[in-house]
Amino acid sequence: MRVFIGIGIVVTSILIFGWWGLLSLIIALPFIGWADRHKGPFPTNQNRTSNYETADKLTSEIPTAFRNIQDLLVDIEKNSLTSDDLHVQLHMLRGTLRYEKYGDSRITDQKMLLEVIRKFSSSFPNWQREYAIIIEAIHKEF
């Protein structure tokens, strides 16, 4: 409803004042009372927001592996990885996690990688397609 009121105010202002009516946007948004006007007029899914507190904890625990996971996600998103490159990066991530002494040394590589991806995905839930690709590759490789 707020969107229609805002559009109505702007359209009316443009009809009356010409293009100067666009200045009514400055007045319309606060007048309507949008507390979250920086997010725009469209509803967003609030369940998929980054949790920087858990990300900071994970960064302090495994700084190099954290960066490796970020790079891996971006490479998958850009489709710049072959399956061989993905397996190489997963083995590098495994080595980095072992070097940074992540988790219990007795757990399997597969469990360790799945656990760290789960923790990372709880901090940054917007990469679901990429996580699915990584998890599938972990199950195939380890």
N, CA, C and O atoms as CSV, one atom per row, in Angstrom:
chain,resi,resn,atom,element,x,y,z
A,1,MET,N,N,0.823,-1.191,0.000
A,1,MET,CA,C,0.000,0.000,0.000
A,1,MET,C,C,0.867,1.255,0.000
A,1,MET,O,O,0.570,2.228,-0.694
A,2,ARG,N,N,1.935,1.221,0.782
A,2,ARG,CA,C,2.810,2.397,0.848
A,2,ARG,C,C,3.398,2.730,-0.507
A,2,ARG,O,O,3.588,3.899,-0.841
A,3,VAL,N,N,3.688,1.695,-1.292
A,3,VAL,CA,C,4.276,1.910,-2.607
A,3,VAL,C,C,3.310,2.682,-3.493
A,3,VAL,O,O,3.714,3.608,-4.196
A,4,PHE,N,N,2.031,2.305,-3.463
A,4,PHE,CA,C,1.045,2.975,-4.297
A,4,PHE,C,C,0.842,4.430,-3.873
A,4,PHE,O,O,0.666,5.307,-4.719
A,5,ILE,N,N,0.865,4.680,-2.599
A,5,ILE,CA,C,0.748,6.051,-2.107
A,5,ILE,C,C,1.949,6.868,-2.578
A,5,ILE,O,O,1.795,7.991,-3.057
A,6,GLY,N,N,3.142,6.296,-2.440
A,6,GLY,CA,C,4.350,6.996,-2.886
A,6,GLY,C,C,4.329,7.272,-4.371
A,6,GLY,O,O,4.675,8.370,-4.806
A,7,ILE,N,N,3.922,6.273,-5.163
A,7,ILE,CA,C,3.839,6.473,-6.617
A,7,ILE,C,C,2.809,7.544,-6.937
A,7,ILE,O,O,3.026,8.379,-7.816
A,8,GLY,N,N,1.692,7.522,-6.228
A,8,GLY,CA,C,0.658,8.534,-6.440
A,8,GLY,C,C,1.159,9.938,-6.153
A,8,GLY,O,O,0.878,10.867,-6.910
A,9,ILE,N,N,1.895,10.095,-5.070
A,9,ILE,CA,C,2.436,11.420,-4.729
A,9,ILE,C,C,3.415,11.884,-5.800
A,9,ILE,O,O,3.370,13.041,-6.218
A,10,VAL,N,N,4.291,11.003,-6.243
A,10,VAL,CA,C,5.298,11.378,-7.243
A,10,VAL,C,C,4.643,11.691,-8.578
A,10,VAL,O,O,4.993,12.687,-9.211
A,11,VAL,N,N,3.702,10.867,-9.021
A,11,VAL,CA,C,3.031,11.102,-10.309
A,11,VAL,C,C,2.261,12.409,-10.270
A,11,VAL,O,O,2.319,13.193,-11.217
A,12,THR,N,N,1.543,12.649,-9.187
A,12,THR,CA,C,0.805,13.904,-9.056
A,12,THR,C,C,1.755,15.092,-9.082
A,12,THR,O,O,1.468,16.101,-9.725
A,13,SER,N,N,2.870,14.983,-8.398
A,13,SER,CA,C,3.846,16.080,-8.376
A,13,SER,C,C,4.431,16.314,-9.762
A,13,SER,O,O,4.645,17.461,-10.155
A,14,ILE,N,N,4.691,15.243,-10.507
A,14,ILE,CA,C,5.233,15.398,-11.863
A,14,ILE,C,C,4.196,16.064,-12.762
A,14,ILE,O,O,4.545,16.924,-13.571
A,15,LEU,N,N,2.924,15.680,-12.632
A,15,LEU,CA,C,1.870,16.294,-13.444
A,15,LEU,C,C,1.720,17.777,-13.133
A,15,LEU,O,O,1.469,18.575,-14.037
A,16,ILE,N,N,1.869,18.152,-11.885
A,16,ILE,CA,C,1.688,19.554,-11.491
A,16,ILE,C,C,2.947,20.374,-11.762
A,16,ILE,O,O,2.864,21.468,-12.322
A,17,PHE,N,N,4.121,19.851,-11.367
A,17,PHE,CA,C,5.351,20.631,-11.426
A,17,PHE,C,C,6.299,20.223,-12.560
A,17,PHE,O,O,7.378,20.801,-12.692
A,18,GLY,N,N,5.923,19.259,-13.360
A,18,GLY,CA,C,6.819,18.796,-14.415
A,18,GLY,C,C,7.907,17.926,-13.792
A,18,GLY,O,O,7.696,17.286,-12.762
A,19,TRP,N,N,9.052,17.914,-14.424
A,19,TRP,CA,C,10.144,17.065,-13.923
A,19,TRP,C,C,10.630,17.488,-12.551
A,19,TRP,O,O,11.259,16.697,-11.849
A,20,TRP,N,N,10.348,18.722,-12.158
A,20,TRP,CA,C,10.698,19.160,-10.807
A,20,TRP,C,C,9.906,18.373,-9.768
A,20,TRP,O,O,10.250,18.363,-8.586
A,21,GLY,N,N,8.864,17.727,-10.213
A,21,GLY,CA,C,8.059,16.911,-9.313
A,21,GLY,C,C,8.805,15.708,-8.762
A,21,GLY,O,O,8.398,15.138,-7.750
A,22,LEU,N,N,9.898,15.314,-9.421
A,22,LEU,CA,C,10.703,14.215,-8.896
A,22,LEU,C,C,11.293,14.551,-7.534
A,22,LEU,O,O,11.636,13.662,-6.755
A,23,LEU,N,N,11.406,15.839,-7.261
A,23,LEU,CA,C,11.884,16.239,-5.934
A,23,LEU,C,C,10.921,15.791,-4.837
A,23,LEU,O,O,11.287,15.738,-3.663
A,24,SER,N,N,9.694,15.472,-5.229
A,24,SER,CA,C,8.729,15.023,-4.238
A,24,SER,C,C,9.140,13.691,-3.618
A,24,SER,O,O,8.637,13.324,-2.556
A,25,LEU,N,N,10.050,12.960,-4.269
A,25,LEU,CA,C,10.555,11.730,-3.665
A,25,LEU,C,C,11.209,12.003,-2.326
A,25,LEU,O,O,11.125,11.193,-1.402
A,26,ILE,N,N,11.861,13.150,-2.229
A,26,ILE,CA,C,12.513,13.521,-0.977
A,26,ILE,C,C,11.473,13.703,0.124
A,26,ILE,O,O,11.734,13.409,1.291
A,27,ILE,N,N,10.314,14.181,-0.249
A,27,ILE,CA,C,9.255,14.420,0.719
A,27,ILE,C,C,8.397,13.171,0.915
A,27,ILE,O,O,7.962,12.882,2.030
A,28,ALA,N,N,8.154,12.429,-0.175
A,28,ALA,CA,C,7.198,11.317,-0.125
A,28,ALA,C,C,7.664,10.191,0.794
A,28,ALA,O,O,6.880,9.680,1.593
A,29,LEU,N,N,8.908,9.809,0.689
A,29,LEU,CA,C,9.363,8.665,1.482
A,29,LEU,C,C,9.291,8.913,2.985
A,29,LEU,O,O,8.737,8.079,3.701
A,30,PRO,N,N,9.827,10.025,3.495
A,30,PRO,CA,C,9.676,10.250,4.949
A,30,PRO,C,C,8.222,10.491,5.362
A,30,PRO,O,O,7.820,10.122,6.465
A,31,PHE,N,N,7.430,11.113,4.472
A,31,PHE,CA,C,6.028,11.380,4.789
A,31,PHE,C,C,5.255,10.081,4.974
A,31,PHE,O,O,4.413,9.979,5.866
A,32,ILE,N,N,5.536,9.099,4.144
A,32,ILE,CA,C,4.853,7.809,4.253
A,32,ILE,C,C,5.283,7.113,5.536
A,32,ILE,O,O,4.512,6.358,6.128
A,33,GLY,N,N,6.514,7.369,5.961
A,33,GLY,CA,C,6.968,6.810,7.221
A,33,GLY,C,C,7.755,5.527,7.076
A,33,GLY,O,O,7.739,4.683,7.972
A,34,TRP,N,N,8.437,5.371,5.972
A,34,TRP,CA,C,9.263,4.177,5.804
A,34,TRP,C,C,10.435,4.221,6.756
A,34,TRP,O,O,11.333,5.048,6.597
A,35,ALA,N,N,10.440,3.360,7.725
A,35,ALA,CA,C,11.567,3.283,8.652
A,35,ALA,C,C,12.760,2.620,7.978
A,35,ALA,O,O,13.907,2.856,8.357
A,36,ASP,N,N,12.485,1.794,6.983
A,36,ASP,CA,C,13.547,1.067,6.301
A,36,ASP,C,C,13.660,1.504,4.838
A,36,ASP,O,O,13.872,0.667,3.961
A,37,ARG,N,N,13.521,2.792,4.568
A,37,ARG,CA,C,13.503,3.285,3.193
A,37,ARG,C,C,14.826,3.056,2.463
A,37,ARG,O,O,14.864,3.094,1.234
A,38,HIS,N,N,15.916,2.817,3.209
A,38,HIS,CA,C,17.190,2.536,2.557
A,38,HIS,C,C,17.176,1.184,1.860
A,38,HIS,O,O,18.041,0.911,1.028
A,39,LYS,N,N,16.196,0.323,2.188
A,39,LYS,CA,C,16.099,-0.985,1.552
A,39,LYS,C,C,15.210,-0.960,0.323
A,39,LYS,O,O,15.119,-1.962,-0.386
A,40,GLY,N,N,14.560,0.147,0.056
A,40,GLY,CA,C,13.690,0.244,-1.097
A,40,GLY,C,C,12.263,-0.157,-0.772
A,40,GLY,O,O,11.973,-0.614,0.334
A,41,PRO,N,N,11.379,0.015,-1.733
A,41,PRO,CA,C,9.959,-0.227,-1.470
A,41,PRO,C,C,9.535,-1.683,-1.545
A,41,PRO,O,O,8.401,-2.010,-1.194
A,42,PHE,N,N,10.417,-2.564,-1.993
A,42,PHE,CA,C,10.033,-3.953,-2.180
A,42,PHE,C,C,10.434,-4.778,-0.971
A,42,PHE,O,O,11.518,-4.578,-0.421
A,43,PRO,N,N,9.578,-5.707,-0.543
A,43,PRO,CA,C,9.925,-6.536,0.616
A,43,PRO,C,C,11.111,-7.443,0.298
A,43,PRO,O,O,11.243,-7.951,-0.816
A,44,THR,N,N,11.959,-7.633,1.287
A,44,THR,CA,C,13.111,-8.501,1.106
A,44,THR,C,C,12.998,-9.681,2.050
A,44,THR,O,O,12.298,-9.614,3.060
A,45,ASN,N,N,13.679,-10.750,1.723
A,45,ASN,CA,C,13.690,-11.940,2.569
A,45,ASN,C,C,14.712,-11.716,3.686
A,45,ASN,O,O,15.919,-11.736,3.442
A,46,GLN,N,N,14.235,-11.509,4.878
A,46,GLN,CA,C,15.115,-11.209,6.004
A,46,GLN,C,C,15.822,-12.437,6.548
A,46,GLN,O,O,16.739,-12.306,7.358
A,47,ASN,N,N,15.417,-13.637,6.119
A,47,ASN,CA,C,16.044,-14.853,6.617
A,47,ASN,C,C,17.431,-15.064,6.027
A,47,ASN,O,O,18.220,-15.831,6.580
A,48,ARG,N,N,17.741,-14.415,4.941
A,48,ARG,CA,C,19.000,-14.638,4.254
A,48,ARG,C,C,19.938,-13.446,4.410
A,48,ARG,O,O,20.466,-12.929,3.425
A,49,THR,N,N,20.135,-13.029,5.611
A,49,THR,CA,C,21.069,-11.946,5.852
A,49,THR,C,C,22.338,-12.503,6.477
A,49,THR,O,O,22.314,-13.503,7.194
A,50,SER,N,N,23.428,-11.842,6.194
A,50,SER,CA,C,24.718,-12.293,6.716
A,50,SER,C,C,24.792,-12.081,8.218
A,50,SER,O,O,24.288,-11.090,8.745
A,51,ASN,N,N,25.420,-13.014,8.891
A,51,ASN,CA,C,25.623,-12.925,10.329
A,51,ASN,C,C,27.110,-12.668,10.562
A,51,ASN,O,O,27.921,-13.594,10.565
A,52,TYR,N,N,27.448,-11.408,10.756
A,52,TYR,CA,C,28.856,-11.037,10.836
A,52,TYR,C,C,29.499,-11.415,12.165
A,52,TYR,O,O,30.724,-11.496,12.254
A,53,GLU,N,N,28.697,-11.645,13.194
A,53,GLU,CA,C,29.278,-12.083,14.468
A,53,GLU,C,C,29.884,-13.477,14.330
A,53,GLU,O,O,31.021,-13.714,14.737
A,54,THR,N,N,29.110,-14.395,13.750
A,54,THR,CA,C,29.654,-15.742,13.569
A,54,THR,C,C,30.763,-15.742,12.526
A,54,THR,O,O,31.700,-16.536,12.613
A,55,ALA,N,N,30.660,-14.861,11.546
A,55,ALA,CA,C,31.727,-14.765,10.540
A,55,ALA,C,C,33.027,-14.285,11.179
A,55,ALA,O,O,34.104,-14.776,10.840
A,56,ASP,N,N,32.933,-13.327,12.101
A,56,ASP,CA,C,34.138,-12.846,12.789
A,56,ASP,C,C,34.771,-13.951,13.637
A,56,ASP,O,O,35.994,-14.081,13.689
A,57,LYS,N,N,33.936,-14.735,14.292
A,57,LYS,CA,C,34.464,-15.850,15.092
A,57,LYS,C,C,35.169,-16.864,14.201
A,57,LYS,O,O,36.250,-17.352,14.531
A,58,LEU,N,N,34.551,-17.172,13.077
A,58,LEU,CA,C,35.144,-18.134,12.152
A,58,LEU,C,C,36.428,-17.579,11.531
A,58,LEU,O,O,37.389,-18.317,11.312
A,59,THR,N,N,36.437,-16.291,11.252
A,59,THR,CA,C,37.647,-15.659,10.704
A,59,THR,C,C,38.799,-15.730,11.688
A,59,THR,O,O,39.938,-15.986,11.298
A,60,SER,N,N,38.511,-15.503,12.960
A,60,SER,CA,C,39.589,-15.561,13.953
A,60,SER,C,C,40.067,-16.993,14.165
A,60,SER,O,O,41.223,-17.221,14.521
A,61,GLU,N,N,39.176,-17.953,13.946
A,61,GLU,CA,C,39.535,-19.357,14.140
A,61,GLU,C,C,40.339,-19.909,12.958
A,61,GLU,O,O,41.318,-20.628,13.152
A,62,ILE,N,N,39.925,-19.574,11.746
A,62,ILE,CA,C,40.588,-20.103,10.543
A,62,ILE,C,C,40.729,-18.999,9.483
A,62,ILE,O,O,40.014,-19.021,8.482
A,63,PRO,N,N,41.628,-18.050,9.685
A,63,PRO,CA,C,41.693,-16.895,8.780
A,63,PRO,C,C,42.028,-17.244,7.326
A,63,PRO,O,O,41.401,-16.715,6.408
A,64,THR,N,N,42.984,-18.106,7.112
A,64,THR,CA,C,43.379,-18.431,5.743
A,64,THR,C,C,42.314,-19.276,5.059
A,64,THR,O,O,41.984,-19.033,3.898
A,65,ALA,N,N,41.782,-20.249,5.753
A,65,ALA,CA,C,40.739,-21.099,5.183
A,65,ALA,C,C,39.474,-20.284,4.903
A,65,ALA,O,O,38.772,-20.544,3.926
A,66,PHE,N,N,39.187,-19.312,5.749
A,66,PHE,CA,C,38.029,-18.437,5.542
A,66,PHE,C,C,38.153,-17.734,4.202
A,66,PHE,O,O,37.201,-17.683,3.423
A,67,ARG,N,N,39.333,-17.195,3.941
A,67,ARG,CA,C,39.571,-16.513,2.660
A,67,ARG,C,C,39.510,-17.507,1.492
A,67,ARG,O,O,39.007,-17.172,0.420
A,68,ASN,N,N,40.015,-18.713,1.696
A,68,ASN,CA,C,39.961,-19.730,0.645
A,68,ASN,C,C,38.517,-20.070,0.286
A,68,ASN,O,O,38.193,-20.256,-0.887
A,69,ILE,N,N,37.656,-20.152,1.291
A,69,ILE,CA,C,36.244,-20.459,1.029
A,69,ILE,C,C,35.596,-19.307,0.262
A,69,ILE,O,O,34.827,-19.538,-0.670
A,70,GLN,N,N,35.900,-18.080,0.646
A,70,GLN,CA,C,35.356,-16.932,-0.083
A,70,GLN,C,C,35.769,-16.979,-1.550
A,70,GLN,O,O,34.938,-16.807,-2.442
A,71,ASP,N,N,37.049,-17.213,-1.793
A,71,ASP,CA,C,37.542,-17.280,-3.166
A,71,ASP,C,C,36.882,-18.415,-3.939
A,71,ASP,O,O,36.545,-18.264,-5.113
A,72,LEU,N,N,36.700,-19.542,-3.276
A,72,LEU,CA,C,36.063,-20.694,-3.909
A,72,LEU,C,C,34.627,-20.369,-4.318
A,72,LEU,O,O,34.202,-20.707,-5.423
A,73,LEU,N,N,33.887,-19.716,-3.434
A,73,LEU,CA,C,32.502,-19.346,-3.742
A,73,LEU,C,C,32.429,-18.383,-4.920
A,73,LEU,O,O,31.576,-18.532,-5.795
A,74,VAL,N,N,33.313,-17.403,-4.944
A,74,VAL,CA,C,33.311,-16.432,-6.039
A,74,VAL,C,C,33.678,-17.113,-7.356
A,74,VAL,O,O,33.070,-16.833,-8.388
A,75,ASP,N,N,34.658,-17.996,-7.326
A,75,ASP,CA,C,35.047,-18.713,-8.541
A,75,ASP,C,C,33.903,-19.576,-9.069
A,75,ASP,O,O,33.689,-19.658,-10.279
A,76,ILE,N,N,33.175,-20.211,-8.169
A,76,ILE,CA,C,32.031,-21.032,-8.598
A,76,ILE,C,C,30.940,-20.140,-9.172
A,76,ILE,O,O,30.326,-20.480,-10.183
A,77,GLU,N,N,30.697,-18.998,-8.530
A,77,GLU,CA,C,29.660,-18.087,-9.019
A,77,GLU,C,C,29.985,-17.590,-10.422
A,77,GLU,O,O,29.088,-17.457,-11.255
A,78,LYS,N,N,31.242,-17.318,-10.686
A,78,LYS,CA,C,31.666,-16.819,-11.998
A,78,LYS,C,C,31.820,-17.929,-13.031
A,78,LYS,O,O,32.135,-17.659,-14.189
A,79,ASN,N,N,31.600,-19.171,-12.619
A,79,ASN,CA,C,31.760,-20.336,-13.499
A,79,ASN,C,C,33.162,-20.418,-14.086
A,79,ASN,O,O,33.339,-20.813,-15.238
A,80,SER,N,N,34.151,-20.045,-13.290
A,80,SER,CA,C,35.528,-20.054,-13.781
A,80,SER,C,C,36.313,-21.274,-13.300
A,80,SER,O,O,37.534,-21.320,-13.445
A,81,LEU,N,N,35.619,-22.261,-12.727
A,81,LEU,CA,C,36.281,-23.458,-12.224
A,81,LEU,C,C,35.876,-24.684,-13.031
A,81,LEU,O,O,34.700,-24.889,-13.330
A,82,THR,N,N,36.859,-25.485,-13.374
A,82,THR,CA,C,36.545,-26.808,-13.899
A,82,THR,C,C,36.385,-27.737,-12.697
A,82,THR,O,O,36.691,-27.353,-11.568
A,83,SER,N,N,35.912,-28.942,-12.934
A,83,SER,CA,C,35.753,-29.865,-11.803
A,83,SER,C,C,37.113,-30.223,-11.213
A,83,SER,O,O,37.228,-30.444,-10.008
A,84,ASP,N,N,38.154,-30.280,-12.064
A,84,ASP,CA,C,39.497,-30.552,-11.538
A,84,ASP,C,C,39.982,-29.408,-10.649
A,84,ASP,O,O,40.577,-29.641,-9.596
A,85,ASP,N,N,39.724,-28.163,-11.081
A,85,ASP,CA,C,40.116,-27.007,-10.270
A,85,ASP,C,C,39.376,-27.013,-8.932
A,85,ASP,O,O,39.943,-26.678,-7.893
A,86,LEU,N,N,38.114,-27.396,-8.978
A,86,LEU,CA,C,37.326,-27.459,-7.748
A,86,LEU,C,C,37.921,-28.483,-6.782
A,86,LEU,O,O,38.028,-28.218,-5.585
A,87,HIS,N,N,38.304,-29.638,-7.293
A,87,HIS,CA,C,38.896,-30.669,-6.437
A,87,HIS,C,C,40.249,-30.225,-5.883
A,87,HIS,O,O,40.579,-30.516,-4.734
A,88,VAL,N,N,41.029,-29.521,-6.700
A,88,VAL,CA,C,42.316,-29.011,-6.224
A,88,VAL,C,C,42.090,-28.002,-5.103
A,88,VAL,O,O,42.777,-28.034,-4.081
A,89,GLN,N,N,41.126,-27.110,-5.298
A,89,GLN,CA,C,40.860,-26.107,-4.260
A,89,GLN,C,C,40.317,-26.743,-2.984
A,89,GLN,O,O,40.624,-26.284,-1.884
A,90,LEU,N,N,39.520,-27.786,-3.122
A,90,LEU,CA,C,39.030,-28.473,-1.917
A,90,LEU,C,C,40.168,-29.158,-1.173
A,90,LEU,O,O,40.192,-29.158,0.058
A,91,HIS,N,N,41.112,-29.743,-1.910
A,91,HIS,CA,C,42.267,-30.355,-1.246
A,91,HIS,C,C,43.135,-29.288,-0.577
A,91,HIS,O,O,43.677,-29.512,0.505
A,92,MET,N,N,43.265,-28.122,-1.228
A,92,MET,CA,C,44.011,-27.022,-0.598
A,92,MET,C,C,43.295,-26.537,0.656
A,92,MET,O,O,43.931,-26.242,1.668
A,93,LEU,N,N,41.966,-26.456,0.584
A,93,LEU,CA,C,41.188,-26.041,1.754
A,93,LEU,C,C,41.358,-27.047,2.882
A,93,LEU,O,O,41.529,-26.661,4.038
A,94,ARG,N,N,41.311,-28.330,2.557
A,94,ARG,CA,C,41.517,-29.367,3.570
A,94,ARG,C,C,42.889,-29.215,4.225
A,94,ARG,O,O,43.008,-29.282,5.449
A,95,GLY,N,N,43.921,-29.012,3.409
A,95,GLY,CA,C,45.266,-28.830,3.954
A,95,GLY,C,C,45.370,-27.593,4.830
A,95,GLY,O,O,46.028,-27.613,5.870
A,96,THR,N,N,44.730,-26.533,4.411
A,96,THR,CA,C,44.746,-25.294,5.193
A,96,THR,C,C,44.038,-25.493,6.526
A,96,THR,O,O,44.504,-25.020,7.562
A,97,LEU,N,N,42.916,-26.191,6.494
A,97,LEU,CA,C,42.182,-26.451,7.741
A,97,LEU,C,C,43.005,-27.305,8.695
A,97,LEU,O,O,43.018,-27.058,9.901
A,98,ARG,N,N,43.684,-28.298,8.165
A,98,ARG,CA,C,44.544,-29.142,9.010
A,98,ARG,C,C,45.709,-28.313,9.564
A,98,ARG,O,O,46.084,-28.461,10.727
A,99,TYR,N,N,46.278,-27.439,8.722
A,99,TYR,CA,C,47.392,-26.599,9.167
A,99,TYR,C,C,46.952,-25.639,10.269
A,99,TYR,O,O,47.692,-25.392,11.221
A,100,GLU,N,N,45.734,-25.097,10.130
A,100,GLU,CA,C,45.224,-24.161,11.139
A,100,GLU,C,C,44.593,-24.890,12.327
A,100,GLU,O,O,43.994,-24.268,13.205
A,101,LYS,N,N,44.738,-26.215,12.339
A,101,LYS,CA,C,44.265,-27.055,13.435
A,101,LYS,C,C,42.778,-26.843,13.719
A,101,LYS,O,O,42.366,-26.656,14.864
A,102,TYR,N,N,41.989,-26.878,12.651
A,102,TYR,CA,C,40.538,-26.733,12.789
A,102,TYR,C,C,39.931,-28.033,13.275
A,102,TYR,O,O,40.215,-29.095,12.722
A,103,GLY,N,N,39.118,-27.966,14.281
A,103,GLY,CA,C,38.367,-29.116,14.771
A,103,GLY,C,C,39.242,-30.202,15.370
A,103,GLY,O,O,40.422,-29.993,15.650
A,104,ASP,N,N,38.651,-31.339,15.555
A,104,ASP,CA,C,39.314,-32.508,16.130
A,104,ASP,C,C,40.160,-33.172,15.049
A,104,ASP,O,O,39.699,-33.365,13.924
A,105,SER,N,N,41.380,-33.516,15.386
A,105,SER,CA,C,42.274,-34.117,14.399
A,105,SER,C,C,41.852,-35.530,14.018
A,105,SER,O,O,42.354,-36.078,13.036
A,106,ARG,N,N,40.941,-36.127,14.776
A,106,ARG,CA,C,40.513,-37.508,14.504
A,106,ARG,C,C,39.347,-37.602,13.525
A,106,ARG,O,O,39.035,-38.693,13.049
A,107,ILE,N,N,38.693,-36.477,13.214
A,107,ILE,CA,C,37.555,-36.558,12.295
A,107,ILE,C,C,38.050,-36.710,10.861
A,107,ILE,O,O,39.179,-36.344,10.535
A,108,THR,N,N,37.194,-37.251,10.025
A,108,THR,CA,C,37.570,-37.467,8.627
A,108,THR,C,C,37.600,-36.129,7.884
A,108,THR,O,O,37.025,-35.133,8.325
A,109,ASP,N,N,38.278,-36.143,6.765
A,109,ASP,CA,C,38.362,-34.928,5.951
A,109,ASP,C,C,36.976,-34.494,5.484
A,109,ASP,O,O,36.658,-33.305,5.474
A,110,GLN,N,N,36.162,-35.462,5.101
A,110,GLN,CA,C,34.821,-35.136,4.625
A,110,GLN,C,C,34.008,-34.443,5.717
A,110,GLN,O,O,33.382,-33.415,5.460
A,111,LYS,N,N,34.013,-34.989,6.922
A,111,LYS,CA,C,33.258,-34.380,8.021
A,111,LYS,C,C,33.790,-32.984,8.345
A,111,LYS,O,O,33.017,-32.063,8.609
A,112,MET,N,N,35.109,-32.838,8.323
A,112,MET,CA,C,35.707,-31.546,8.631
A,112,MET,C,C,35.286,-30.501,7.585
A,112,MET,O,O,34.885,-29.393,7.942
A,113,LEU,N,N,35.377,-30.853,6.301
A,113,LEU,CA,C,35.011,-29.910,5.245
A,113,LEU,C,C,33.523,-29.578,5.287
A,113,LEU,O,O,33.139,-28.419,5.133
A,114,LEU,N,N,32.690,-30.586,5.493
A,114,LEU,CA,C,31.250,-30.326,5.570
A,114,LEU,C,C,30.904,-29.442,6.754
A,114,LEU,O,O,30.024,-28.586,6.661
A,115,GLU,N,N,31.595,-29.646,7.867
A,115,GLU,CA,C,31.337,-28.831,9.056
A,115,GLU,C,C,31.719,-27.376,8.821
A,115,GLU,O,O,30.975,-26.467,9.188
A,116,VAL,N,N,32.870,-27.159,8.216
A,116,VAL,CA,C,33.296,-25.774,8.008
A,116,VAL,C,C,32.418,-25.088,6.951
A,116,VAL,O,O,32.151,-23.891,7.059
A,117,ILE,N,N,31.977,-25.817,5.953
A,117,ILE,CA,C,31.062,-25.235,4.963
A,117,ILE,C,C,29.713,-24.927,5.613
A,117,ILE,O,O,29.095,-23.908,5.305
A,118,ARG,N,N,29.258,-25.797,6.504
A,118,ARG,CA,C,28.004,-25.543,7.222
A,118,ARG,C,C,28.109,-24.275,8.066
A,118,ARG,O,O,27.196,-23.449,8.073
A,119,LYS,N,N,29.231,-24.128,8.779
A,119,LYS,CA,C,29.416,-22.922,9.599
A,119,LYS,C,C,29.505,-21.673,8.725
A,119,LYS,O,O,28.929,-20.633,9.043
A,120,PHE,N,N,30.229,-21.796,7.630
A,120,PHE,CA,C,30.366,-20.648,6.727
A,120,PHE,C,C,29.013,-20.283,6.131
A,120,PHE,O,O,28.677,-19.105,6.014
A,121,SER,N,N,28.236,-21.297,5.755
A,121,SER,CA,C,26.931,-21.016,5.150
A,121,SER,C,C,25.944,-20.436,6.153
A,121,SER,O,O,25.024,-19.720,5.760
A,122,SER,N,N,26.112,-20.725,7.426
A,122,SER,CA,C,25.234,-20.095,8.414
A,122,SER,C,C,25.586,-18.622,8.589
A,122,SER,O,O,24.735,-17.823,8.980
A,123,SER,N,N,26.832,-18.260,8.304
A,123,SER,CA,C,27.228,-16.852,8.355
A,123,SER,C,C,26.823,-16.104,7.091
A,123,SER,O,O,26.426,-14.941,7.152
A,124,PHE,N,N,26.925,-16.773,5.950
A,124,PHE,CA,C,26.621,-16.157,4.657
A,124,PHE,C,C,25.664,-17.063,3.878
A,124,PHE,O,O,26.109,-17.848,3.041
A,125,PRO,N,N,24.365,-16.969,4.138
A,125,PRO,CA,C,23.407,-17.915,3.550
A,125,PRO,C,C,23.003,-17.625,2.105
A,125,PRO,O,O,22.183,-18.359,1.554
A,126,ASN,N,N,23.538,-16.601,1.481
A,126,ASN,CA,C,23.086,-16.212,0.152
A,126,ASN,C,C,23.733,-16.991,-0.985
A,126,ASN,O,O,23.451,-16.702,-2.148
A,127,TRP,N,N,24.564,-17.938,-0.704
A,127,TRP,CA,C,25.308,-18.661,-1.733
A,127,TRP,C,C,24.822,-20.101,-1.845
A,127,TRP,O,O,25.651,-21.002,-1.977
A,128,GLN,N,N,23.541,-20.353,-1.799
A,128,GLN,CA,C,23.014,-21.713,-1.717
A,128,GLN,C,C,23.412,-22.585,-2.905
A,128,GLN,O,O,23.762,-23.750,-2.717
A,129,ARG,N,N,23.366,-22.054,-4.107
A,129,ARG,CA,C,23.739,-22.846,-5.283
A,129,ARG,C,C,25.204,-23.252,-5.205
A,129,ARG,O,O,25.558,-24.389,-5.518
A,130,GLU,N,N,26.048,-22.324,-4.788
A,130,GLU,CA,C,27.475,-22.597,-4.697
A,130,GLU,C,C,27.778,-23.619,-3.607
A,130,GLU,O,O,28.624,-24.494,-3.788
A,131,TYR,N,N,27.075,-23.505,-2.463
A,131,TYR,CA,C,27.266,-24.487,-1.390
A,131,TYR,C,C,26.877,-25.884,-1.858
A,131,TYR,O,O,27.545,-26.864,-1.526
A,132,ALA,N,N,25.798,-25.972,-2.628
A,132,ALA,CA,C,25.359,-27.279,-3.128
A,132,ALA,C,C,26.432,-27.907,-4.018
A,132,ALA,O,O,26.670,-29.113,-3.953
A,133,ILE,N,N,27.072,-27.094,-4.841
A,133,ILE,CA,C,28.143,-27.592,-5.716
A,133,ILE,C,C,29.327,-28.068,-4.882
A,133,ILE,O,O,29.905,-29.120,-5.157
A,134,ILE,N,N,29.685,-27.293,-3.866
A,134,ILE,CA,C,30.820,-27.671,-3.012
A,134,ILE,C,C,30.514,-28.961,-2.256
A,134,ILE,O,O,31.356,-29.857,-2.189
A,135,ILE,N,N,29.328,-29.057,-1.694
A,135,ILE,CA,C,28.975,-30.252,-0.914
A,135,ILE,C,C,28.961,-31.483,-1.795
A,135,ILE,O,O,29.417,-32.549,-1.381
A,136,GLU,N,N,28.443,-31.352,-3.007
A,136,GLU,CA,C,28.447,-32.477,-3.939
A,136,GLU,C,C,29.874,-32.902,-4.267
A,136,GLU,O,O,30.169,-34.095,-4.326
A,137,ALA,N,N,30.750,-31.942,-4.477
A,137,ALA,CA,C,32.147,-32.247,-4.774
A,137,ALA,C,C,32.846,-32.894,-3.580
A,137,ALA,O,O,33.668,-33.793,-3.755
A,138,ILE,N,N,32.526,-32.443,-2.374
A,138,ILE,CA,C,33.123,-33.050,-1.162
A,138,ILE,C,C,32.700,-34.508,-1.055
A,138,ILE,O,O,33.520,-35.374,-0.749
A,139,HIS,N,N,31.427,-34.782,-1.304
A,139,HIS,CA,C,30.955,-36.172,-1.216
A,139,HIS,C,C,31.609,-37.055,-2.286
A,139,HIS,O,O,31.865,-38.234,-2.041
A,140,LYS,N,N,31.876,-36.498,-3.456
A,140,LYS,CA,C,32.513,-37.289,-4.517
A,140,LYS,C,C,33.987,-37.525,-4.246
A,140,LYS,O,O,34.517,-38.595,-4.547
A,141,GLU,N,N,34.645,-36.531,-3.680
A,141,GLU,CA,C,36.100,-36.569,-3.562
A,141,GLU,C,C,36.597,-37.232,-2.283
A,141,GLU,O,O,37.618,-37.919,-2.305
A,142,PHE,N,N,35.892,-37.038,-1.169
A,142,PHE,CA,C,36.419,-37.484,0.110
A,142,PHE,C,C,35.604,-38.618,0.685
A,142,PHE,O,O,35.916,-39.114,1.768
